[in-house]
Amino acid sequence: MPLPPSGSTPWPPPKLEIPHADMDMWRAWYAGDAGHLAQVYGGTAAYTRNGVARAFFDVDKRRAVGGDELRMFWGQDPSPGQQAAKLHVPIGGDIAEMSANLLWSDVPTVTVDVDSTGKATAASTQAQIGRYLDDRGHAKMREAAELAAGLSNVYLRVVWDVELRPRPWLDVIPATGVVPEWRWGMLAAATVWRELEPLDDAGGVWRLLEYHTPGLIEYGVYKGDHATLGMRMEFSDHHETEFLSSRTDDKGRQATGVDRLLITHLPNVLPNRVWDGVPDTAPLGRSDFAGIEPMMDGLDETWSSWMRDLRLGKARVVVPQEMLDTSGPGGGSSFDLDRELLVSVSGFLGSESSLKDSITEVQFAIRVDDHERTAKALRRQILASAGYSAQSYGEEGSVAVTATEVAARKEESLTTRGLKILYQRPALLEVLTTMMWVDVKHCGAKKVDPSAELTASWPQAVQPDPEATARTLSLLESAGAISTFMKVKMRSPELDDGEVLAEVRRIRDDKSAVPAGDPFNTADGESNEEQPVGEVEPGFDEGQAEDLNEEEPVGGGSRLRRSS
């Protein structure tokens, strides 16, 4: 659909209310904001974000019907007269960060298919792709992967400005900032929106909308309130959109010159089990936090209880009022804990034998082991339900182990990594292709073929132990069960077949460089004449001749012998 008309259009669209409510809940766990968590689950109204968020999430009626979330730890108000002392463990942010690190700790290798373009063009195109995935591009993809893990999906937008950078680059857009349109499960169009800076007039909420279709972007500036889009305004009415007046036609449209969307959708994982039956939500993806929110809530409750034990376990002394020192009328009373001598007044404090019992010590037990075991069990279950191994979270310590043992301990995490690569790879190749089209059209890129077919391969998450690999290759070679090609392939699996063949040729050349039986390395054409008895070639160790394995010819001949 095109941009909405002026009027009381609800914004964001009501069809996204349920997904946005869940994304807001996941954002609270991802950010580790205690006030946001309390607001999401119906606790103290400590949420102070923008008006759009307040209008959407003041009361989550969908959750309040069942009432389950209202019994969550974060949905409970403090007892009257008691200080709020809830502690949050940021395991949600740790999970999202761990997911991004597993995927993007290293840059994947993107290869241009030579059969889809010329050899020279393939080389220059691949070199340009390497410039897209420089440190900035690498960081953006890692940022997108972390947001997708926490919020279920994210969008990548290709932008360019030759005054800032000579090449196009990526912009990461959170899922709540895009209204998607799907066709057969694929993104067909998208409306990107954001709030603008408030102006010093009568108030109101200013928004900029961008409606993206293949080859075209339509812009619109609206002034409304927290719940509605409002009236469509001129670009010159707001200082953040004045530049669009010179870039668009009279209808606010700008041609991109590229017959494809500049927006790419990146889901975390599919299928979507969260919004079953909610229209147009199946392609959005599933957060790593989906279904484990109660366990994360229980972990926070466990740590808060542990800290409560520490507070209650502080030693306290209870003394009778008769032992207090008065400070005069209206001055109150006090007790000096450092006093070494207490004098009992006969008949006032009781017998002297009861003086010791009149001072009472209060100190509750701190249940360290119980809380620690509970917290550890919850943490392990949270990680397992999210698809990660405890080893990835540092649960097994930092003892040096082999790569095989590390891979076995991280099996769950590596499986989840492989699953997420299935969704990362198509999005990466699509956005790189879009960047090449933009680069050629608007940035003057030369010798770049945007129509070339691309492939991407991720490096191994756990590098094999070189010593173990060498032993395996030695045993296979001794058994005569492996060729030189496969030995090189096992040693360096990142090499393609052409690079492996080149390495095999170098190995064979090195082996044939010094002919067998030529200990003096005279293959360069120097004479290998026999030395007279008693004369030794300069620099040659006399005892070395005794170690030669050549047998003396039968019936004559001579060989170098040690001179006497």
N, C-alpha and C positions, 0 to 999 in steps of 0.2 A: 504494500500500500504506500502511497506518497505521504508526505508530511501531513499531520492532522490539521484541520482548519482551526481558525480562531474560535474561542468560546470556552465553555466549561468542560473541556475534555479531561477526564481523570488521567493523572500522570504520576508514576508509571502506569501502564495499562493494567486494569484489574486482573487480566488473565495471568499476570506474573506475580500476583500477590503471594501465593503459596510458595513458589520457588524463592522469591526474594525474602520471605520470612525465614525459611530454612537457611538461606545463605547468610542472613543477618545473624542467626544463631551460631552457625559455623564460624562466622567472622569473630564473634565474641570469644569462642574457644581458641581460634587461631591467634588473635591479638593478645589474649590473656588479660582482658580488661574486666576486673571484678565488678565494676559498676554496670558495664554492659551485660554481663552474665546475670546480675541481679534483676536488671530491667527485662531481659528476654524471658526469664522464668517467673516473672510476676512478683519479684521481691521489691526492695526499696527503690523508689523512682530516682535513681542516681544517673540516669542516662541523659547526657547534655549535648547530644550531637545535633545535626541540622534538623530543620523542621520537617523535611520530607521523611526522614527516618522516624521521627517521633510520630508523625501522622500514620505511618504504616505499622509501627511496632509498639505503640503504647499498650495495647491489649491484643494479644494473639488469640482471637476468638476461636480459631480452629483448634488450638491446643487446650483452651480453657473448657471446652465442651467435655472432653474426657477427664480433665483434671489431673492427669498423671504427672505432667511436668510441674504443676503447682506444688506437688509434694517433693520436688527435687530439693536438694540441700541449698542450692542457690536461690530457690524460690521462697525460702523461709525467712520471715522477718526476725530480727533480734528480739529476745525476751524484753519486756518492759523494764527499764532501768538498767539494762545490761549493755555494755559496749559491744558493737559489732566487731568480731575478730575472726572473720573467715579468711582462710589462706588458700591461695590458688597455686596449683602446680602447672606450669605452662607446657604440659605434655603435648597439647594440640599443636602448638607452634613447633615443637621439636619434631613431631611426626612429619609435618609439611616440609620442614627444612631437610630432614633426613631423606625424604622422597626426592627432593630436588637435587641433593648431593649425589644420590645413587645414579640419577639420570644424567646430570650435567657437570660432574666433577671434571670430566675431560670432554673436549669437543669431538663429536662424531666425525668420521671421515665421509665426506660427500664426493662422489665420483661421477664424472660425466661419461655417459655411454658413447664410446667412439663411433659406434655404428649409426648413431642418430645424428651425427654431424662430422665435419672434417677433423682430422687428427690435430692440426694446428689450432683450429677453433676450439676443440675440446680442451686443449691445454690452457688456452687463454681464458676460456669460460670457467674452468675449474679454479684458476688463479684468482679470478674476480670473486667467486663464491667464497674463497678463503678470506678475502677482504671483508665480505659481509659478516663472516663469523669470526671477526677479530674479538678483542677483549670486550668491547661494547656489545657486539651481537651475542657473544657467548653469555654475558651477564644478563641480557634481556631474556634469552631463552630459559636460563635458570630461574629468573624471576617469575616468568610465566608458569613454569612447572611447579614452583612452590605455591603460587596462588591457586592453580588448578587443583593441587592436592588438598588444599584447605577448603576451597569454595566450590568445588565440583567441576568448574570449567573456567575458561578465560578466552579472550579474543586478542589477536595480533593484527595490528594495522600498519601497513607500509606507508611511510611518509617521506617527503624529500623537501629540501631547501638548499639549493646550491650555494647560497650565501653562508650557510652554516657548515655544511659538509659536502664534499664532492660526490658522495654516493648516497643512495637512500638508506634508511635505517628503520628499525622496528619500534613501535609504540605498543605497550601492554595495556589493555583495557580490562578492568574487572567485569565480571559477568553482569553485575547489577547496573552497569552503564551502557548496556546494549539491549535493544529490543530486536530479536532475531525473527526472520521469516524463513521457514523451512520448505523444501520441496524434495520429496522422496528421501527425507532424512539428511539432505545436504543444505548448507546455508545458501539461500538464493538472494537474499537482500538483508540489510541490517540498518537500524536506526541507532546511531551513537549519540548520546546526550550527556550533558554535564551542566551543573549550575554555574552561573557567572557571579562575579563579585557584586554584592548588593550596592545599589546607588543611594545617594543621600536625598532621595525624593520621598514620596509618600509611602515607600516600602514596596513590598511585593517580591516575588521570586523570579529572577531572570534565568532563562535556560537557552542553551544553544543546541539545536538538533541537526544531525547530519544524516541524511538518508542515502545510503550507499547501494547502488545497483551497478552491474557491469558497465564500465565506461562512463559513469556519471555519478556526481554527488550533488544533492540538493540541500541547501542550508536554510535554516529558519531560526529566528530569534523570537522568543515568546516571553511575555511578562504575565505571570499569574500569581497563584498562592501556593501553599505547601501541598495542596491536594489536586489542583487543576492546572492545566497548561496555560490558560489565559489567552490574551490577544497576541497576534503576530505583529512584531514591530519591525522597524527598519534597522539595517545593520549599523547605520550611523547613530542610532539611539543609545548604543552602549560602546564604551571605549575598547572593550575586548574583541569586538566584532567589526570594527570600522574597516579593517584591512580586507574584509570579504567584499566590500562594495566594488573594488577594482578587479576582483578575480572572478566574479560571477556575472551572469546575464540579468536581464530584468526580472526573471523568475527565480533568481537565487541559485541557479544551477552552474556547475563547473564540469566540463568534460575532462576526464582523466587521460584520454588517449590510449588507454589500455582496456582491452575488451575482456576484463575479468574483475572480480571483486577485489578491492584493496584490503578487505577484512577476511581473516582466516580464523576459524573456530578451532579451539584446542580443548577437547574434553579430557577429564582425568582418566576415568575408566568407564566402561559400559558392560552390561546393560544397566539401565537406570532403575534401581529397585525402590527409589525413594518416592517418586511422584507417579506411581502407578495409577493410571486412569485420568491424570491431569492432562488436558490437551496441550500439544506442542511442547512437551517437556522431555520426551523420550531421548532426543539427541544431546541433552544438556550435560550428561555425565553424572558421576556419583562421587561425593566427597569421601576422603579417607576417614572422616569423622562420623559418617552415617552409621547409626546403630550403636555407637560406642559412647554416646553422650552420657547415659546414666552411669557408666563405669568411670568416666572422667570426673563426673560429679561425685561419685563415691570416693575417688582418690583424693579430691579436695576435702571431703568430709573427714577422711582418715587423717590427713595432715593437720587439719584444723583441730581435731580431737587430740592429736599428739601434742600440739602446741598448748592446748587447754590444760593437759596434764602437767606440762612444764610450769604454767602459770599457777595452777592450784598446788603444785608440789613445792612451792617456795616455803621455807621454814618460817613459822610464825609462833609467837609466844603470847599466851593468854594469862594475864595476872589479875588478881582481884583488885577492886577499886581502892582498897585500903593501902595498897602498895604504891599507888600513884602519888607523885609529888604535885601538890597544888601550886598554881602560880598566882594565887590571890583571887579575889572576887572577879568573876568574868574572864579570868585568864586561862581557864581550863586546867587540865592535869596532864602529866607526862610521866614516863618511866625510863630511867637510865639503864640501858642494857649493859653498860660497862661497870656498873657498881659492883664492888667485890663483897660488900658487907651489908646485910639486911638485918635490921633490928626488929624483933617482934614485940609488939605491945601486949602484955599479958591480958588475956581476957578479951582482946579486941580482934586479933587475928586467929585466936584459938590457941591450942597448945603448940609448943615449939616443934613437936614431932610432925605436926601437920603443915609446917611452913614449907617444906620441900614439895608437898603435894599441891600447894596452893598455886604454884607456877606450872602451867600446862604447856607443853610443846605440841604444836599441830604441824604435821608434815605428811602429805598424802604420797602414796606410791606413784611413780612415773612408769607407766606400762610400755617401756621402750621396745621390748622384744615383740609384744603383741602387735603394736602399731607398725613396726618395721616389717614383720611377716605379712600383715594385711596389705600394706602399701606395695610391697614387692610383688605379691600375687596379683593385685589389681593392675599394676604396671605391666606385668608380663601378659595378662589377658588382654589388655588394651592394645598392646603392640601386636599380639597374635591376631586379634580380630581385625586390625587395620592392615594386616598382611606383611608384618615385619618381624624379624627375629630379635630376640633380646640381645644377641651379640652386636647387632648394628647399633643398639642403644647403649652399648658399653656395660652390659650386665655381667659379662664373663671376665672382666678384668682386661689387662693389657699384656698378658704373658705371650711371648713370642711363640708362634705356631707356624706350621707349614701352610702353604696356600690351599692344599687339599682340606686341611682341618678347618681353615677359615671359611672356605666355600661350604663345607658341611654345616657349620654353625650358622651361616647366613643363608641357608637354603631358602627359607621363606622370603627373605628380603630380595634375593636374586630372582626368585620366581615372580614376585610383584614387579620388580624392575623390568623383566622381560615382557610382562603384560602391558606395562605402561609405554614401553617403546613402540608397541603396535599402534598406539594413538599419537605418539610424539613424531614418529617418522613421517607419516603422510602430511601432517601439519607443517613440519619443517620443510619438506620438499615443495609443498604448495607455496609457502611464503617465500622461499628462495626463488622460485620461478617468477612470482609476482615482482620481487625486487629486481630481477634481471630485466623484465619488461619495462619497469619504471626507469631503471638505470639507462637503458637504451633510448627510451623516448624522451626523458627529461634531463638526464645528467650527461648525455653524450658518451656513453660507454662504447668502446670500439672492440671489435673481434669477440663479441659476446653473443651467443646464440640462445635466446630465451626458450626456444622450442626444443632444445636438447633434453633428452631423458636423463634423469638423475637417480642415483641410488645412494643410500646412506647406511653406514654400519657403525654401531656403537662399540667402543673398546671394551675389553673384558673388565668386569667390575673387580675381580680378584686376579691379579697377575700370577701366572704359574711360577713355581719355585725353579730358578735356573738349574740348580744342582739336581733336583729330582728329574727335570726334563733331560739333563745330560745322562743320568744313569739309565733312564728308559731308552734313550737312543742308543747308548752303548750296548745294552742287552739285546735290542732288536738287531743291531748291526752284527753282533757276534752270532746271532741265530740265523743270519742271512735272510731276515724277514722284512727288510725295509730298503727302499731305494734312496739315493741321495736327494731326489726331488722331495720325497715325503719327509726326510729328515729335516730339510730346510723348512718345509711347510709346518712341521710340528714345532720347530724352534721359533719361527716367526709367523704365526697364523695371520697377522695383519697384511702380509704381502699377497699380491695377486699372482696369478700363474705366470705372467710375463716376468715379474720381478723375481719369482722363485727360480725360473729357468736361467735368468741372468746370474743369480747367485750360484747355481749349480755349475755354470760355465766357469765362473771365477774359481770355484773350488777345484775343478778339474785342471784348470790352467796352473794353479798353485802346485798341485801334485806333480804335474809334468814339467815344472820349471827346472827341477834338479833331477837329472837322470839317475836311475838306480845304479849303485856301484860307483858313484862319482863323489867321493868324500871331499875332494878338493874344490868342488863347485866350479869346474872348468867348462861348463856348458856354453860359456860365451865365446869359445873358439880358441882359448889359450892351449898351448901344448901340454900334454900330460906325459911327458917323457919320463922314463925311469931315472931316478937319481943314482948317481954312482955310490957304491958302497963306501961308507965313511963320510959322505956328504949328505947333509940334511937341508931340506928347503927352509929358508928363513921363516921364522914364525911357526914352524911345525914342531909339535912336542914329540920327542923321540919315543916315548912310551906309547904314543897313540898308534904307532904302526903295529904293535903287538895285538891290538884289539881288532884289526881288520879281519873280516870274515871270509876273505877270498882264499880258496884252497890253492895250493901250489900245483901248477900243471904237472901232469905225469910225463916223464921223459924229458924234462928240461924246463927251461923258463926260469924266471926269477921273480922275486917280489921284494919290496922294501924290507930290509932286515935291520935290526938294531946293530949299530956299529960297535965294535969292541974297543 
